[in-house]
Amino acid sequence: MADQLNELNAKALPPAIFVMGPTASGKTDLACELTKHLPCELISVDSALVYRDMDIGTAKPTKDELVQFPHKLIDIRDPSEPYSAMDFRQDALREMAEITERGKIPLLVGGTMLYFKFLLEGAANLPEANDAIRQQIEALAGQHGWAYVHSKLAEVDPVSAERLNPNDPQRIQRAYEVFLVSGKTLTEHWQAQEAQRIPYNVVQLAICPEQRKTLHERIALRFEQMIKQGFVDEVRALHARGDLQENLPAIRAVGYRQVWDFLDGKLSHEEMVEKGIIATRQLAKRQITWLRGWNHLHWLESEDPHRVDKALKILASASIVVA
């Protein structure tokens, strides 16, 4: 009954669509195809696409493509300016609200999984670790044992104490520390985060080739195409500015840091290409690992010629009506 009520409540909310997947899986193509069938407006969920003058190495949609399929949150920062997951959450929620007010459906597409997570769940505003308080807790445990600390936690935060194993000192210490530092229990912090969940009926799609080998081939082909399209010259222009450093988030983006090292003479051209492809594969592996643990996700096969039709059926079943 509770699950049915939750489902009814979700469907009463305005709709939103997430299209996620590893790099080079065909996310953008799928999202653009869906806009031909549904009254959607696109929002980019990509920590590199936010930066101006970083087009080739980020596989940013071309100017012509952006005219046909406009994306929000592309080219909104200079590469010298940091952009955080919380920045994204604020920007995305604003854009989603405006799209909904226009009677359209926000369709968020990208591969930065942390951004999706922050958008969905918000973030608990937990206090930073406090060495002095931790030492006090450890001294208490040394004198009376961790079972005693667990009992002290139960007095102030019975929900966390019930959830935590009395033989798990690390988590007991952190839960008790949060209360002693902030005056609020860990449970209260998580309840505050729960209240941040976005007020949308979100349907989550993930796209990926079935075979890892296929994804690796797509990654290698795309990186080689980027090189032919002038990726090195793009990074050379950024390098020549003089105000950008290799430790900036923009320059640490996959591909960019390898070309940067090539321009600094740390890598040969061949090594740069090889390391760029390897780093992109590692990124894809991390993205897939995130998605394998994701809840309420509908998987689509990148090579499936019917992937758009299947996506539309999934969306229709969630009461998102096909135009």
FENLINFEN-V542847 format. One record per helix or strand. SS is the DSSP state (@ for helix, = for strand). FROM is the first residue (numbers start at 0). TO is the last residue. If there is no record, write none. Layout:
SS/FROM/TO
SS/FROM/TO
This chain:
@/1/10
=/13/19
@/26/34
=/39/44
=/50/50
@/62/67
=/70/71
=/76/76
@/84/100
=/104/109
@/112/120
@/130/143
@/145/155
@/157/162
@/168/181
@/185/193
=/199/207
@/211/228
@/230/240
@/255/262
@/268/291
=/296/300
@/306/316
